[in-house]
Amino acid sequence: MNWATARRLLHLPAKQSAPIARPLGLPPSDPLAAVRARSMCVVSGKGGTGKSTLTASLAASLERHGRVLLVDADLGVGNAHLFCDLQPEQTLANVVRGECSAREAVVPVRGQLDLLAGGSGCLGVASLDRKQLQLLGKGLYSLEERYRSILIDGAAGLSSQTLQLAAAADIVLVVTTPDVTAMTDAYALIKVLCAERPGLVPYLVVNRVLDASEGHAAAERMRAVARRFLDVEIRLLGLLPEDRSAYRCTQRRQPVVLGEPDEPLGLALADLAQRLQRELDHLHPHGVGRVLCHRLGRDGLAESESCGA
């Protein structure tokens, strides 16, 4: 199966989209949520899956549909700023230390895309405690009415902020490769996430595949195991080919969809962004910061509103 065939198959109309699990802690009907950004948290069980490369290109693609905030939630080895060719003075690490507000840490990238950068080598904030998570939730809450979409590049593995942000986001996108270690770690992450957020419907992207058949086989193995042992139905969002354009664009500090859009990876990423935009357009957002505040113990609408003050 070649990539043109795979793209056609992935665009076949579905019978019906699976319901997106409502984040815990909020009522099913929330009139204030309509003005809040739709949110997605991109996660992986281990490093090296191409998660940040994927997220950077998704952010660059989605800004064509409205204002986007890219949040790098990796406070140990964050690198989203590299794909934006920026070196922000303030980062999310400063926000969770209480040294600045989230609004002060946000920097413009281009057009309708802004960045809240992660940290690099920041001791004490690689995995956040409850107070730091509250500052994170408050910071996101203060921003989410300004954007159409918020894309969160989660730290690889099972850090506290990755689990909490994934549990609060509208969509959770799990990135893996066909490598057995990556798939094993991705399954472990999905298992923990589904325990943290019952009813979650994870989305899956298989990256760095040599051909479409390999990617579909890897995805089906993951889906079958999750269905059997977790009673969870994973949704395959797309496949991305192994392509040296990822390396070349990273060296130039560019997202692939901007640096080499006509290469196989650039085309596949553009297709993936279109499918993701359709999913985002059909969901009812509650606000990732607002949900995170609720999950951390701020009960009731009035308390939630005061969280963003």
Residue, then its C-alpha position, 0 to 999 in steps of 0.5 A: m500500500n502506497w502513501a497516496t492510497a493510505r491518504r485516500l483510505l484515511h479520508l473515507p467517511a466514517k459511520q459516526s465519530a466516536p464521542i469525545a470523553r468529557p473532561l472530569g469535574l465539569p457539568p455536561s452543559d457549560p454556557l461559558a465554555a463556548v468562548r474558550a479554546r478547543s484544546m489538544c494534548v499531544v503525548s508519547g510514552k517515550g522520547g524520540t517518537g517525533k511528538s514535538t515535530l508533529t505538534a509544531s507542524l499541527a500548530a503551523s497548520l491550525e493557525r490558518h483557521g484561527r488564533v493558536l497557542l502552542v504550549d510546551a509542557d516539558l519543563g525539563v527538556g522543552n524544545a518547541h521554541l526551537f521549531c519557532d526559531l525563538q529563545p523566549e526570556q520567560t517560560l512556563a517554568n517561570v510561570v509555575r515558580g510564580e515569577c511571572s504570569a502566563r500572559e507575560a510569558v507568551v511570545p508571538v511566533r508569526g501570524q496567528l500563532d503564539l508560544l508559551a515555551g517550556g523549560s530546559g534543564c530546570l531543576g525542581v519543575a520537571s514534574l510539578d507538585r500540586k501548587q505548581l499545577q494550580l499555577l499552571g491551571k490558573g495561567l492557562y485559564s487566563l489565556e484560553e478565551r483569547y484563542r481558537s485552539i490550544l495545542i499542548d506538547g506534553a512531556a514524554g512519559l508519565s510526568s504529573q503535568t502530562l497526566q493532568l493536562a491530558a485529563a483536562a484537554d478536549i482531545v488526547l493525541v498519542v504519538t508512537t512509532p512501530d518500534v516495540t518499545a515505543m508501542t509498549d510505552a504508549y500502551a502503558l501511558i494510555k492505561v494510566l490516562c484511562a484510569e485518570r480519566p475514565g471514558l477517554v477516547p484516545y487518538l493515535v498517530v503512528n509516526r516514522v513508518l516505512d510504508a502504510s501497511e506497517g503503520h496500519a498493522a502497528a495501529e491495529r495491534m495497539r487498538a486490539v490490545a487496548r480493546r481487550f485489556l482496557d475496554v478502550e476504543i483507540r481511534l487512529l487519526g493518521l500515519l506519518p512516513e519516515d522522511r529525512s525532511a524532518y531532520r532537515c527542517t529541525q536543523r533549520r528550526q522550521p515546522v515541516v509543513l512550512g519548510e518542506p510542505d511537498e515532501p511525503l511527510g509534509l503532505a501527510l502532516a497537512d492531511l493530519a491537520q485537516r482531520l484534526q481540525r474537523e474533530l476540533d470543530h465538532l467538539h464542545p470545549h470546556g477550557v483546559g485551564r478551567v478543567l484543570c482548576h476544577r480537578l485540583g479542587r476548586d469546586g463550583l463555577a464561582e471558584s473556577e472563575s476566581c481561579g483565573a483572576 
